[in-house]
Amino acid sequence: MPNYVKIPKEITYDTTLTDKRGIIFSYLCARRALDDTVAFSTTELCHWSKLKPNYRAGKINQKYYTTLSFLADQNYFLEHPDFQSLLEENSNSTKFHLLKLNIEKFDVPDHFGLIYFDELEKILNFKEELEFSGLDTNRMSSAYLLLVLAYLRTNMNRISGKPYCCYRFYSTISEETGLSERYIGRIVDILDVLEIVKSVALPRELYIDRNGKERFATTPKVFADYRHFVKDTNGNQRLDSEYDYKIEIEKQIKEMKNIYK
């Protein structure tokens, strides 16, 4: 089995789903057995994602079942339990249920955000990882971090000869993920400190508006992975020892100066 999860773009960009969509998809990939089944319980799913089960209306159990039900409606499962019945149980059940994954939906060939298991582990345990970092982790969740990371990875350039980066305004990330813009900056900082994705802000440019007043133009952030992997002669992934995120960001900024000047 692969040592990563691939979160499809259609999951990351679907703002009609709950913000738990990325973490649930990651759970299904991480728990996938050799026969493409997943055995899960509400309690185990919550504990895996470092949350306490809560069956009350609008709480975590309901959000998880709502997302699973959507995935079922979109044919992500070949076999699944009746999620509506599970939702109506009003209990923090430890009973396990079986899902049969539709591998055509999970093993997508393109348009996905790839997240390695060691990165997933960091994100699930980010509060312990950042305990002495000084960063504000209050009201922050692994689900938010995974969603933004999947978004950035979906948009990272992978074409050789061009900077291995992407650049976005916080407002664009917010609009396309459905997360509040005030959270985006905090998430970006956390992903940077966790050494998963490096971010650099372009200098704000001073300009004169039509009324003759000085203004500063808002510029996007540039993002690059801390690590880059390549395939060896046997088709196995290995760490690219020649990759340097600083160089990639410098190349990207150089290209962008012609756009934002």
Buried (B, 14 or more C-beta within 10 A) or exposed (E): EEEBBBBBBEBBBBBEBBBBBBBBBBBBBBBBEEEBBBEBBBBBBBEBBBBEBBBEEEEBBBBBBBBBBBBBEBEBBBEBBEBEEBBEEEEBBEEEBEBEBBEEBBEBEEEBBBBBBEBBEBBBEBBEBBEEEEBEBEEBBBBBBBBBBBBBBBBBBEEEEEBBBBBBBBEBBBEBBBBEEEBBBBBBBBBBBBBBBBBBEBEEEEEEEEEEEEEEEEBBBBBBBBBBBEEEEEEEEEEEEEBEBEEBBBBBBEBBEEEBE
